[in-house]
Amino acid sequence: MGTPKVQTLRKKAQSVDEVLTRLYGRQDVDQVADPLDTLVETILSQNTTDANSHRCFRSLKKAYPNWNRILDEDPTTIASIIRSGGLADIKAERILAALNFIKRKRGRLELDFLRDKTPSEADEWLSRIKGVGPKTRGIVLLFSLEMPAFPVDTHIHRVTKRLGLIGPRVSREKAQHELALLVPSREYYSFHINLIQHGRMVCHPRKPECVMCKISRYCDFYSGTSRTQT
């Protein structure tokens, strides 16, 4: 059942989830992507917009329709293809390192074998890949392996911190564990997507639009702001 505090947070999370679902709809995975593709695209998504990362991923796939063709490539060549997404040199090195690690450990480039593991086992295996952190692993698990995980990006971290669902000093990594305890696993994907949507549309980093926010009544940040203004 959890402590009284956890139970209170669960009720708040459920209420927020219900409101966000009415606002943005119930989100479901339309098509389960190849986990290897998801891994590469998530590495590309770091510190850039979705539009940029999607564009870089499409360019990379066009240049290398089969990931095996990229294994012996010069990192500078890869970086030139993904330059528009930022941190191109670092991302090129990480992608090469990840794919070569998988090929070395598995003998071929694929991650579908993780479907036969438990979520914790799959997460542990992915954690062995250098440069693949908790958020990236969570996205691969949730989006491509249909396993319970609650990846936390910058929008989710900001929104849930303001709401008070996580503490003000909780890291993203710890937030993944804490938020996963607050909603049923069947809600992970929809809640994840809708929190991101709300962070983009309403709960902006510098000037959140609290007056028009439909979940402000559950928000610790807004409560504090309201008291200051009155």
PANU-455879 format. One record per residue (C-alpha): x, y, z; residue in one letter; residue number from 0. Coordinates in steps of 0.02 Angstrom, whole numbers, plus 50000, padded with zeros to 5 digits. Example, Ala and Ser with C-alpha at 12.3 -4.5 7.8 and 13.67 -1.06 7.14 Angstrom:
BEGIN
+-------+-------+-------+---+-----+
|     x |     y |     z | r |   k |
+-------+-------+-------+---+-----+
| 50615 | 49775 | 50390 | a |   0 |
| 50684 | 49947 | 50357 | s |   1 |
+-------+-------+-------+---+-----+
END
This chain:
BEGIN
+-------+-------+-------+---+-----+
|     x |     y |     z | r |   k |
+-------+-------+-------+---+-----+
| 50000 | 50000 | 50000 | m |   0 |
| 50144 | 50120 | 50040 | g |   1 |
| 50160 | 50258 | 50168 | t |   2 |
| 50023 | 50390 | 50191 | p |   3 |
| 50133 | 50512 | 50093 | k |   4 |
| 50151 | 50392 | 49947 | v |   5 |
| 49964 | 50358 | 49949 | q |   6 |
| 49930 | 50546 | 49942 | t |   7 |
| 50051 | 50566 | 49797 | l |   8 |
| 49968 | 50421 | 49707 | r |   9 |
| 49799 | 50505 | 49721 | k |  10 |
| 49871 | 50667 | 49655 | k |  11 |
| 49959 | 50578 | 49511 | a |  12 |
| 49798 | 50487 | 49467 | q |  13 |
| 49700 | 50651 | 49467 | s |  14 |
| 49831 | 50735 | 49358 | v |  15 |
| 49833 | 50586 | 49240 | d |  16 |
| 49643 | 50594 | 49222 | e |  17 |
| 49644 | 50780 | 49182 | v |  18 |
| 49787 | 50765 | 49058 | l |  19 |
| 49698 | 50619 | 48973 | t |  20 |
| 49542 | 50727 | 48951 | r |  21 |
| 49651 | 50867 | 48881 | l |  22 |
| 49766 | 50772 | 48765 | y |  23 |
| 49683 | 50603 | 48745 | g |  24 |
| 49730 | 50427 | 48791 | r |  25 |
| 49901 | 50388 | 48716 | q |  26 |
| 49940 | 50214 | 48653 | d |  27 |
| 50088 | 50144 | 48558 | v |  28 |
| 50035 | 50148 | 48375 | d |  29 |
| 50174 | 50039 | 48312 | q |  30 |
| 50310 | 49950 | 48409 | v |  31 |
| 50475 | 50008 | 48337 | a |  32 |
| 50631 | 49903 | 48321 | d |  33 |
| 50723 | 49922 | 48488 | p |  34 |
| 50888 | 49949 | 48397 | l |  35 |
| 50812 | 50093 | 48298 | d |  36 |
| 50740 | 50164 | 48459 | t |  37 |
| 50909 | 50155 | 48544 | l |  38 |
| 50995 | 50249 | 48404 | v |  39 |
| 50859 | 50380 | 48388 | e |  40 |
| 50856 | 50410 | 48576 | t |  41 |
| 51044 | 50440 | 48577 | i |  42 |
| 51015 | 50565 | 48437 | l |  43 |
| 50876 | 50651 | 48537 | s |  44 |
| 50990 | 50706 | 48678 | q |  45 |
| 50998 | 50895 | 48699 | n |  46 |
| 50897 | 50935 | 48543 | t |  47 |
| 50717 | 50947 | 48483 | t |  48 |
| 50614 | 50800 | 48422 | d |  49 |
| 50608 | 50876 | 48249 | a |  50 |
| 50798 | 50884 | 48241 | n |  51 |
| 50824 | 50708 | 48307 | s |  52 |
| 50694 | 50634 | 48188 | h |  53 |
| 50776 | 50722 | 48042 | r |  54 |
| 50949 | 50659 | 48093 | c |  55 |
| 50883 | 50483 | 48117 | f |  56 |
| 50802 | 50480 | 47945 | r |  57 |
| 50964 | 50544 | 47867 | s |  58 |
| 51065 | 50412 | 47957 | l |  59 |
| 50946 | 50272 | 47906 | k |  60 |
| 50951 | 50331 | 47727 | k |  61 |
| 51141 | 50325 | 47729 | a |  62 |
| 51145 | 50158 | 47821 | y |  63 |
| 50985 | 50057 | 47789 | p |  64 |
| 51070 | 49911 | 47876 | n |  65 |
| 51156 | 49956 | 48039 | w |  66 |
| 51294 | 49829 | 48003 | n |  67 |
| 51358 | 49948 | 47870 | r |  68 |
| 51396 | 50081 | 48001 | i |  69 |
| 51506 | 49975 | 48115 | l |  70 |
| 51673 | 50012 | 48032 | d |  71 |
| 51628 | 50189 | 47981 | e |  72 |
| 51734 | 50338 | 48027 | d |  73 |
| 51648 | 50434 | 48168 | p |  74 |
| 51677 | 50598 | 48076 | t |  75 |
| 51575 | 50535 | 47929 | t |  76 |
| 51430 | 50492 | 48044 | i |  77 |
| 51447 | 50659 | 48134 | a |  78 |
| 51433 | 50751 | 47969 | s |  79 |
| 51265 | 50666 | 47935 | i |  80 |
| 51191 | 50708 | 48105 | i |  81 |
| 51272 | 50880 | 48126 | r |  82 |
| 51106 | 50974 | 48132 | s |  83 |
| 51055 | 50884 | 48292 | g |  84 |
| 51197 | 50955 | 48396 | g |  85 |
| 51336 | 50866 | 48491 | l |  86 |
| 51366 | 50770 | 48330 | a |  87 |
| 51541 | 50709 | 48372 | d |  88 |
| 51489 | 50642 | 48542 | i |  89 |
| 51331 | 50560 | 48475 | k |  90 |
| 51425 | 50480 | 48330 | a |  91 |
| 51548 | 50402 | 48452 | e |  92 |
| 51407 | 50341 | 48566 | r |  93 |
| 51308 | 50264 | 48424 | i |  94 |
| 51461 | 50173 | 48359 | l |  95 |
| 51509 | 50114 | 48533 | a |  96 |
| 51333 | 50051 | 48568 | a |  97 |
| 51315 | 49957 | 48403 | l |  98 |
| 51488 | 49880 | 48415 | n |  99 |
| 51454 | 49826 | 48594 | f | 100 |
| 51293 | 49739 | 48542 | i | 101 |
| 51377 | 49655 | 48395 | k | 102 |
| 51522 | 49597 | 48503 | r | 103 |
| 51411 | 49528 | 48641 | k | 104 |
| 51273 | 49454 | 48533 | r | 105 |
| 51364 | 49411 | 48372 | g | 106 |
| 51235 | 49510 | 48274 | r | 107 |
| 51149 | 49677 | 48281 | l | 108 |
| 50981 | 49654 | 48367 | e | 109 |
| 50898 | 49684 | 48534 | l | 110 |
| 50743 | 49576 | 48514 | d | 111 |
| 50821 | 49446 | 48630 | f | 112 |
| 50782 | 49565 | 48773 | l | 113 |
| 50598 | 49522 | 48753 | r | 114 |
| 50635 | 49355 | 48837 | d | 115 |
| 50706 | 49440 | 48991 | k | 116 |
| 50620 | 49522 | 49137 | t | 117 |
| 50612 | 49713 | 49134 | p | 118 |
| 50749 | 49725 | 49266 | s | 119 |
| 50859 | 49602 | 49171 | e | 120 |
| 50833 | 49696 | 49008 | a | 121 |
| 50873 | 49861 | 49094 | d | 122 |
| 51029 | 49788 | 49172 | e | 123 |
| 51091 | 49723 | 49004 | w | 124 |
| 51064 | 49892 | 48920 | l | 125 |
| 51153 | 49978 | 49064 | s | 126 |
| 51314 | 49892 | 49011 | r | 127 |
| 51318 | 49997 | 48853 | i | 128 |
| 51428 | 50149 | 48877 | k | 129 |
| 51332 | 50312 | 48860 | g | 130 |
| 51161 | 50230 | 48878 | v | 131 |
| 51083 | 50307 | 49032 | g | 132 |
| 50921 | 50277 | 49127 | p | 133 |
| 50811 | 50384 | 49013 | k | 134 |
| 50874 | 50300 | 48855 | t | 135 |
| 50852 | 50128 | 48931 | r | 136 |
| 50678 | 50173 | 48991 | g | 137 |
| 50626 | 50231 | 48818 | i | 138 |
| 50688 | 50070 | 48737 | v | 139 |
| 50596 | 49967 | 48867 | l | 140 |
| 50433 | 50064 | 48860 | l | 141 |
| 50423 | 50110 | 48675 | f | 142 |
| 50496 | 49956 | 48591 | s | 143 |
| 50498 | 49810 | 48712 | l | 144 |
| 50326 | 49847 | 48789 | e | 145 |
| 50400 | 49831 | 48963 | m | 146 |
| 50355 | 49939 | 49113 | p | 147 |
| 50471 | 50089 | 49129 | a | 148 |
| 50444 | 50273 | 49161 | f | 149 |
| 50577 | 50373 | 49068 | p | 150 |
| 50597 | 50551 | 49131 | v | 151 |
| 50649 | 50688 | 49011 | d | 152 |
| 50674 | 50872 | 49049 | t | 153 |
| 50487 | 50913 | 49028 | h | 154 |
| 50428 | 50774 | 49143 | i | 155 |
| 50560 | 50817 | 49271 | h | 156 |
| 50507 | 51000 | 49273 | r | 157 |
| 50319 | 50970 | 49275 | v | 158 |
| 50318 | 50834 | 49408 | t | 159 |
| 50437 | 50936 | 49517 | k | 160 |
| 50321 | 51087 | 49507 | r | 161 |
| 50172 | 50978 | 49544 | l | 162 |
| 50259 | 50909 | 49697 | g | 163 |
| 50253 | 50729 | 49637 | l | 164 |
| 50441 | 50724 | 49663 | i | 165 |
| 50550 | 50825 | 49780 | g | 166 |
| 50641 | 50984 | 49724 | p | 167 |
| 50811 | 50900 | 49727 | r | 168 |
| 50764 | 50731 | 49653 | v | 169 |
| 50872 | 50685 | 49504 | s | 170 |
| 50798 | 50622 | 49341 | r | 171 |
| 50865 | 50449 | 49376 | e | 172 |
| 50784 | 50441 | 49546 | k | 173 |
| 50626 | 50521 | 49476 | a | 174 |
| 50604 | 50374 | 49357 | q | 175 |
| 50592 | 50257 | 49506 | h | 176 |
| 50482 | 50371 | 49611 | e | 177 |
| 50358 | 50413 | 49473 | l | 178 |
| 50343 | 50230 | 49423 | a | 179 |
| 50274 | 50197 | 49598 | l | 180 |
| 50137 | 50327 | 49580 | l | 181 |
| 50039 | 50265 | 49430 | v | 182 |
| 49992 | 50089 | 49370 | p | 183 |
| 50110 | 50020 | 49239 | s | 184 |
| 49968 | 50020 | 49111 | r | 185 |
| 49969 | 50211 | 49126 | e | 186 |
| 50156 | 50235 | 49102 | y | 187 |
| 50154 | 50269 | 48915 | y | 188 |
| 50004 | 50385 | 48912 | s | 189 |
| 50056 | 50480 | 49068 | f | 190 |
| 50233 | 50498 | 49000 | h | 191 |
| 50176 | 50569 | 48833 | i | 192 |
| 50044 | 50684 | 48908 | n | 193 |
| 50164 | 50758 | 49036 | l | 194 |
| 50285 | 50798 | 48896 | i | 195 |
| 50144 | 50878 | 48796 | q | 196 |
| 50091 | 50982 | 48945 | h | 197 |
| 50270 | 51037 | 48976 | g | 198 |
| 50286 | 51095 | 48797 | r | 199 |
| 50118 | 51182 | 48783 | m | 200 |
| 50084 | 51253 | 48956 | v | 201 |
| 50214 | 51220 | 49091 | c | 202 |
| 50358 | 51310 | 49005 | h | 203 |
| 50529 | 51319 | 49088 | p | 204 |
| 50535 | 51508 | 49115 | r | 205 |
| 50356 | 51569 | 49105 | k | 206 |
| 50230 | 51432 | 49144 | p | 207 |
| 50054 | 51480 | 49097 | e | 208 |
| 49982 | 51440 | 49268 | c | 209 |
| 49822 | 51540 | 49246 | v | 210 |
| 49766 | 51433 | 49099 | m | 211 |
| 49837 | 51270 | 49168 | c | 212 |
| 49703 | 51137 | 49197 | k | 213 |
| 49805 | 51047 | 49330 | i | 214 |
| 49855 | 51202 | 49430 | s | 215 |
| 49742 | 51151 | 49574 | r | 216 |
| 49858 | 51003 | 49603 | y | 217 |
| 50018 | 51105 | 49583 | c | 218 |
| 50130 | 51151 | 49729 | d | 219 |
| 50221 | 51280 | 49623 | f | 220 |
| 50058 | 51369 | 49580 | y | 221 |
| 49999 | 51364 | 49761 | s | 222 |
| 50158 | 51447 | 49816 | g | 223 |
| 50148 | 51576 | 49676 | t | 224 |
| 49967 | 51614 | 49717 | s | 225 |
| 50006 | 51646 | 49901 | r | 226 |
| 50147 | 51763 | 49853 | t | 227 |
| 50035 | 51863 | 49736 | q | 228 |
| 49889 | 51884 | 49854 | t | 229 |
+-------+-------+-------+---+-----+
END
